[in-house]
Amino acid sequence: MIGTIIGGLSVAMKALDLISNNVANAKTYGFKTSSMNFQDVYQQDGIPSRRVGEGAKLAASNLRHDVQGSLTLTGNVLDLAIKGAGFFLVNDAATGPVKYTRDGSFLLDANGFIVNGSGLFLQSIDGKAIQIPRQSQGNFLADLTVDGQGRVIATYEGQKPVSIASIALAVFPKPGALTPEGRGNFSATLQSGQAKIGAASSDGYGSVQSGALENSTSDIVKEMTRMIAAQQSFSANAKMLQTHNDMTARWVK
């Protein structure tokens, strides 16, 4: 009995943690809603017809990377949204490992590198940090665009547009198994498989839309409904535990 109650409390607490994270990130660009799967636990006596329930446990936690978030138009050329499959590649150009993100909130740093909110550098298809020179042949940068294929195109005063780099995208066999690193960044795992790097709008990769950001896929109404159900489950199991403790105390007396 006590094991079943504790199992119920554990399930409810894990559900509340996950739902709270979904709610907290309802306004985070590129955030994907997580879900949990639970399974029943039975006594292992080897006789299927005599299985006795022992509560429940967490079976799996899944990130819904297969769901496309709606887009918010910003008009900022370095706000980039992926329409379809893929992740941007970002890293510390000096020593850091590559991370993956759907949050396309980028900007130019003081040295002309395209970076995200964590200060990580956006990577090109050739594995280099993308840098936009402020001048070319003595002429200043006049315009910057990013097309649907992820090509970063700069126009300098009095010159024709020139392609600076092509933004790299990564896809995974099992993107739901990526490990969250915080601030919208993920790292690859053995379960997710190795990243396959390619260009936007090519086979298997989504396109890039400049001047837009992908919204979170969290539905605040659905998440609050799930939270109420999880709270009720936690409360019911807590009351059962209190009743169990009261009964045990009477027997001991």
C-alpha positions as CSV (number, residue, x, y, z in Angstrom):
1,M,0.0,0.0,0.0
2,I,2.7,2.5,1.0
3,G,4.6,1.8,-2.2
4,T,1.6,2.5,-4.3
5,I,1.0,5.8,-2.6
6,I,4.6,6.9,-2.8
7,G,4.6,5.9,-6.5
8,G,1.5,8.1,-7.0
9,L,3.1,11.0,-5.3
10,S,6.3,10.6,-7.4
11,V,4.3,10.6,-10.7
12,A,2.3,13.7,-9.7
13,M,5.4,15.6,-8.7
14,K,7.2,14.8,-12.0
15,A,4.1,15.8,-13.9
16,L,3.9,19.1,-12.1
17,D,7.6,19.8,-12.8
18,L,7.2,19.1,-16.5
19,I,3.9,21.1,-16.8
20,S,5.4,24.0,-14.8
21,N,8.3,24.1,-17.3
22,N,5.9,24.2,-20.2
23,V,3.9,27.0,-18.7
24,A,7.1,29.0,-17.8
25,N,8.2,28.7,-21.4
26,A,4.9,29.6,-23.1
27,K,6.5,32.8,-24.4
28,T,9.9,31.4,-25.2
29,Y,10.7,31.5,-28.9
30,G,11.4,28.0,-30.4
31,F,10.3,26.2,-27.2
32,K,8.7,22.7,-27.8
33,T,6.2,21.3,-25.4
34,S,7.2,18.2,-23.4
35,S,4.9,15.4,-22.5
36,M,5.2,12.3,-20.2
37,N,4.1,8.7,-20.6
38,F,3.4,6.6,-17.5
39,Q,3.0,2.9,-17.0
40,D,1.4,0.6,-14.4
41,V,3.6,-1.3,-12.0
42,Y,2.7,-4.9,-11.0
43,Q,4.1,-7.4,-8.6
44,Q,6.5,-9.8,-10.3
45,D,5.3,-13.2,-9.0
46,G,5.4,-14.9,-12.4
47,I,1.7,-15.6,-12.5
48,P,0.0,-13.1,-14.9
49,S,-3.5,-14.0,-13.6
50,R,-2.5,-13.0,-10.1
51,R,-0.8,-9.7,-11.0
52,V,-1.4,-7.1,-8.3
53,G,-1.1,-3.4,-9.0
54,E,1.7,-1.5,-7.3
55,G,1.0,2.0,-8.7
56,A,2.6,3.8,-11.6
57,K,6.0,5.1,-12.7
58,L,7.4,7.3,-15.4
59,A,7.9,5.5,-18.7
60,A,9.2,8.3,-20.9
61,S,9.5,12.0,-21.2
62,N,9.1,13.3,-24.8
63,L,9.9,16.7,-26.4
64,R,7.5,17.3,-29.2
65,H,9.9,18.5,-31.8
66,D,7.6,17.3,-34.6
67,V,5.2,20.2,-33.9
68,Q,5.7,23.5,-35.8
69,G,5.1,26.6,-33.8
70,S,3.3,29.6,-35.2
71,L,5.4,32.5,-36.5
72,T,5.6,36.1,-35.2
73,L,6.8,38.7,-37.7
74,T,9.3,41.1,-36.2
75,G,10.8,42.8,-39.3
76,N,14.3,42.3,-37.8
77,V,16.5,40.6,-40.5
78,L,18.4,38.5,-38.0
79,D,15.3,37.1,-36.4
80,L,15.2,33.7,-38.1
81,A,12.5,31.1,-38.0
82,I,12.8,27.5,-39.3
83,K,9.7,26.4,-41.2
84,G,9.9,22.6,-41.1
85,A,12.6,20.3,-39.8
86,G,16.0,21.4,-38.5
87,F,18.0,23.2,-35.8
88,F,20.4,26.1,-36.0
89,L,24.0,25.2,-35.0
90,V,25.6,27.5,-32.4
91,N,28.8,27.3,-30.3
92,D,31.5,29.1,-28.6
93,A,33.9,29.7,-31.5
94,A,36.9,29.1,-29.2
95,T,36.4,25.9,-27.4
96,G,32.7,25.1,-26.8
97,P,30.9,22.0,-28.2
98,V,28.2,22.6,-30.9
99,K,24.7,23.1,-29.6
100,Y,21.4,23.1,-31.4
101,T,18.4,25.5,-31.2
102,R,15.2,26.5,-32.8
103,D,15.3,30.0,-31.2
104,G,16.4,32.2,-34.0
105,S,16.8,35.4,-32.1
106,F,20.2,36.5,-33.5
107,L,22.1,39.8,-33.6
108,L,25.5,41.1,-34.7
109,D,28.1,41.5,-32.0
110,A,30.8,44.2,-31.9
111,N,33.0,42.1,-34.3
112,G,30.3,41.5,-36.8
113,F,29.6,37.8,-35.8
114,I,26.0,36.6,-35.7
115,V,25.3,35.4,-32.2
116,N,22.3,34.4,-30.1
117,G,21.2,35.5,-26.7
118,S,23.7,33.2,-25.0
119,G,26.6,34.8,-27.0
120,L,27.0,31.6,-29.0
121,F,28.1,31.9,-32.7
122,L,25.8,30.9,-35.5
123,Q,27.5,28.3,-37.7
124,S,27.7,28.2,-41.5
125,I,27.4,25.1,-43.7
126,D,31.2,24.9,-43.7
127,G,31.4,24.8,-39.9
128,K,32.6,28.3,-39.4
129,A,31.1,31.2,-37.3
130,I,29.4,33.6,-39.6
131,Q,30.9,37.1,-39.6
132,I,29.6,40.1,-41.6
133,P,32.4,42.5,-42.4
134,R,31.5,46.1,-41.6
135,Q,33.3,47.3,-44.7
136,S,34.3,46.0,-48.1
137,Q,36.8,47.7,-50.3
138,G,36.4,50.8,-48.2
139,N,32.6,50.8,-48.5
140,F,30.3,50.4,-45.5
141,L,27.6,47.8,-45.1
142,A,24.3,49.2,-46.5
143,D,22.0,46.2,-46.4
144,L,21.8,42.6,-45.1
145,T,19.3,39.9,-46.0
146,V,18.8,36.2,-45.4
147,D,16.9,34.2,-48.0
148,G,14.8,31.0,-47.6
149,Q,17.9,28.8,-48.3
150,G,19.7,30.4,-45.4
151,R,22.1,32.4,-47.5
152,V,23.4,35.5,-45.8
153,I,23.7,38.3,-48.4
154,A,25.4,41.6,-47.8
155,T,25.2,44.8,-49.9
156,Y,27.9,47.4,-49.6
157,E,27.6,51.0,-50.7
158,G,28.0,51.2,-54.5
159,Q,28.5,47.4,-54.9
160,K,26.4,44.5,-56.0
161,P,25.0,42.1,-53.3
162,V,27.5,39.4,-52.2
163,S,26.8,36.1,-50.5
164,I,28.7,35.9,-47.2
165,A,27.8,32.4,-46.0
166,S,25.0,29.8,-45.9
167,I,23.5,29.0,-42.5
168,A,23.7,25.3,-41.5
169,L,20.8,23.3,-40.3
170,A,20.9,20.0,-38.4
171,V,18.4,17.2,-38.3
172,F,18.4,14.1,-36.1
173,P,16.9,10.6,-36.3
174,K,15.2,11.1,-32.9
175,P,15.1,14.8,-32.1
176,G,12.9,14.1,-29.0
177,A,15.9,12.6,-27.3
178,L,18.0,15.7,-27.4
179,T,19.2,17.0,-24.0
180,P,18.0,20.5,-23.0
181,E,20.9,22.7,-22.1
182,G,18.9,25.8,-21.0
183,R,18.1,29.0,-22.9
184,G,16.6,27.1,-25.8
185,N,19.8,25.2,-26.6
186,F,20.1,21.4,-26.9
187,S,22.9,18.9,-27.2
188,A,23.0,15.6,-29.0
189,T,22.8,12.2,-27.2
190,L,23.4,8.6,-28.2
191,Q,19.6,8.2,-28.3
192,S,19.0,11.2,-30.6
193,G,21.6,10.0,-33.0
194,Q,24.3,12.0,-34.8
195,A,23.4,15.3,-36.4
196,K,23.0,15.4,-40.2
197,I,24.1,18.8,-41.4
198,G,22.7,20.4,-44.5
199,A,21.4,23.6,-46.2
200,A,18.0,25.1,-45.6
201,S,15.3,24.2,-48.2
202,S,17.2,21.1,-49.3
203,D,15.8,17.6,-49.0
204,G,14.8,16.8,-45.4
205,Y,15.5,20.4,-44.1
206,G,13.1,23.2,-43.5
207,S,13.4,26.7,-45.0
208,V,14.5,29.8,-43.1
209,Q,12.3,32.8,-42.8
210,S,14.0,36.1,-42.0
211,G,12.2,38.7,-40.0
212,A,10.2,36.2,-38.0
213,L,10.5,34.0,-34.8
214,E,8.9,30.7,-34.1
215,N,6.6,30.8,-31.1
216,S,6.4,28.3,-28.3
217,T,4.1,25.3,-28.9
218,S,2.8,25.4,-25.3
219,D,-0.9,25.9,-25.1
220,I,-1.3,27.7,-21.7
221,V,-5.0,26.7,-21.3
222,K,-4.2,23.0,-21.9
223,E,-1.2,23.1,-19.6
224,M,-3.2,24.8,-16.8
225,T,-5.9,22.1,-17.1
226,R,-3.2,19.4,-16.9
227,M,-1.7,21.2,-13.9
228,I,-5.0,21.2,-12.0
229,A,-5.4,17.4,-12.7
230,A,-1.8,16.7,-11.5
231,Q,-2.4,18.8,-8.3
232,Q,-5.5,16.9,-7.5
233,S,-3.7,13.6,-8.0
234,F,-0.9,14.8,-5.7
235,S,-3.4,16.0,-3.1
236,A,-5.3,12.7,-3.2
237,N,-2.2,10.6,-2.7
238,A,-1.0,12.9,0.1
239,K,-4.3,12.4,1.9
240,M,-4.0,8.6,1.5
241,L,-0.5,8.8,2.9
242,Q,-1.8,10.7,5.9
243,T,-4.5,8.2,6.5
244,H,-2.0,5.3,6.2
245,N,0.2,7.0,8.8
246,D,-2.8,7.6,11.2
247,M,-3.8,3.9,10.9
248,T,-0.3,2.7,11.6
249,A,0.0,5.0,14.6
250,R,-3.2,3.5,16.1
251,W,-1.9,-0.1,15.6
252,V,1.4,0.7,17.2
253,K,-0.5,2.0,20.3
